[in-house]
Amino acid sequence: MAHLDPQRRVIVDGLLARFDALSTSEAPTRPMFVLLRATPGVGKTRLVQELYEALRVRQSPPPFWPSLFRHDIDNSVLAERHLIGPRPTTHFSDHDPLATMEYLWWGIHCEDTSRDPLSGAVEELSYLAPALLEAEVRRGRKIMDASGELIDSMSSALGIVGFAGLAAPAAAALVVPLALPTTIVGGAAAVGFLARKIDSWREKKRQSSAQSQIHESANDTSKIELLAANLAQLSQDLPSVLIVNDAHYASPRVIELLEHLRQRQTRLLVVLTAWPVDTEDQPLLNWWRSDVGDEIHLDPLALSTLQALFDEALPGVVPAVRDALIAKMDHNPLTLRLALRESARGFRAHVLAARTPTDITMPIPRDPREAFTLFWSELPDDVQTALALASHLGPEYFDAIVVDAATNHGPLIDGLWDGPVTTAGLDGGERTGVVRRSVDATLHRFIEKTFYDLATTAARDEGRITDADTRAVRQQLQEFLRDEHPDLSDRVLGVLRTRLLELALECDDVEAELALDGAVTTAFQLLSAGDYTEALRVSDLATRLSARVRLDESEVGLRIREARASALSSLGRYQEALTLKESVLATRRTQFPDDHPDVLRAMGNLAAIYYFLGRHQEALTLQESVLATYRAQFPDDHPIVLRAMGNLANTYRALGRTTDAERLEEGLPHGEEND
């Protein structure tokens, strides 16, 4: 393991010992938590990468987990420092069919943004679902009983996919290799059954989305608790590592997940990385206590290790000059690597020419932020301008909009933009590690918040872009969102619609109705995807805007209230949701008769809140009315009728009316009452 000095080697060995103790224990235990604290750039994430490598090399051949760094991944200094595991979309579509998953590695990367990191992490975990299922089959665990029901960790793996509310892996990905042991109960039929279950689940999600039905099931527990239960159950048989990187930015949902995991019996090692000083409003500070786990403070790397890093990045420097630079950079490896990157040709040449420390006359960055600023200042002017324009769309942006908005720069068009969509300037930033493409092929993202800050402030302060430029970006964003874009994912459009909503609150020249319409669509898509925190944020922003422009009592205002209430109830904030849902139902009843779909949806949603609050009789009255109306409109095997039957059956049980509940459940397909 390159550049792992003695202190770090001891820490990695200690983490390995904890993992081995969990893996070999006679019975599952509480998970082990370790918090690694250090200032930015000292090497917290690098230590996590070394732990991954230490586990990877111990795998039995052929290995399932690939090398952390691949040629098809941008391994620039900035991209590498955020990489806490292999990317499932890249690595696991073609893994060796004979490889066995001997352990699970999963990571959550937290960021200083409003976006909840848990949703993206669960999306990555969902890509592993076929491999998880295959791993359990290979390990000979209890896969199926005689009647073909899912049990044990197989249902756990499916539960994780279901939690995400995302597109499950295609059934074709679940083909069983020929080498599959024939003695496993169920064998290929087991995997075929799983494929059919996933297809069935996907169809239900599609129908639910198409009908815009947001009915909370009465037996729906906290989605975070469900994820924790599934992960804990899975890790009882499959030893697991969970990384929470930059946990000082952890959202309340991430902390809730950690607390639920802490209460369960697992074979799970949780490693968190964080800065040494927290502010009072950070959830991690309020949650972490001495009884949670061990806290390790990382010291700076040994001088010999930093010297090796320096010599690798820039061989041939006079030792005295090298050591003086290391000292001025406060022994910070990230500062060193940024300052000595290959694109910093001027600084590298200056250092190579120095014979003594006094020969260094160029500014030397003292910490990572100064190194980032130096990095930005050395970018070509056209790249800085392009990124400054892009930053007006937020940390994530769509390059075509920036291209269209750049017409204000006149001659810049010929020299900067290359083609109708991709720009040479943006690509130039990508090549230098400033930005990278996200999961969505058409969306770019600033890797470092520092660069985003510099793009939004420094360039504008220098007069690089004008108010007319930023207005042009806003105008192009509005024009873009007025059109249909069936080729773009909900994720891309959701990012752009949310940014338009934010801009509408900041700027008078943004069309409020367009922003609110987009916010409603995005909020319900986020709810369907299980990202309740972001759905609540979007609906809160939309609530503020609708009140400001006096559209809170319009149709779009009502839909915003519905979305906000659903987000609140999904987060367990039932009392807050109650007032909203009562007001929505009251308004809907003034607009439509009681058999109208909007009224029925409002009644069903309010009934669910009554149920969660223990007001079962009030829930019963609404649910009986809803079911009777649906039965008059649809056949008994329609999904809406089946869902209403399941909800009413749960309420009957809560009231002790078991016979009535069983009578309803007899008409449900197996498992429908538990959806």
Secondary structure, 3 states (H helix, E strand, C coil): CCCCCHHHHHHHHHHHHHHHHHHHCCCCECCEEEEEECCCCCCHHHHHHHHHHHHHCCCCCCCCCCCCCCCCCCCCHHHHCCCCCCCHHHHCCCCCCCCCCCCEEEEEECCCCCCCHHHHHHHHHHHCHHHHHHHHHHCCCCCECCCCCECHHHHHHHHHHHHHCCCCCCHHHHCCCCCCCCCCCCHHHHHHHHHHHHHHHHHHHHHHHHCCCCCCCCCCCCHHHHHHHHHHHHHHHCCEEEEEECHHHCCHHHHHHHHHHHCCCECEEEEEEECCCCCCCCHHHHHCCCCCCEEEECCCCCHHHHHHHHHHHCCCCCHHHHHHHHHHCCCCHHHHHHHCCCCCHHHHHHHHHCCCHHHCCCCCCCCHHHHHHHHHHCCCHHHHHHHHHHHCCCCEEEHHHHHHHHHHHCCHHHHHECCCCCEHHHHHHHHCCCEEECCCCCEEEECCHHHHHHHHHHHHHCCCCCHHHHHHHHHHHHHHHHCCCCCCCHHHHHHHHHHHHHHHHHCCCCCHHHHHHHHHHHHHHHHHCCCHHHHHHHHHHHHHHHHHCCCCCCHHHHHHHHHHHHHHHHCCCHHHHHHHHHHHHHHHHHHCCCCCHHHHHHHHHHHHHHHHCCCHHHHHHHHHHHHHHHHHHCCCCCHHHHHHHHHHHHHHHHCCCHHHHHHHHCCCCCCHHHC
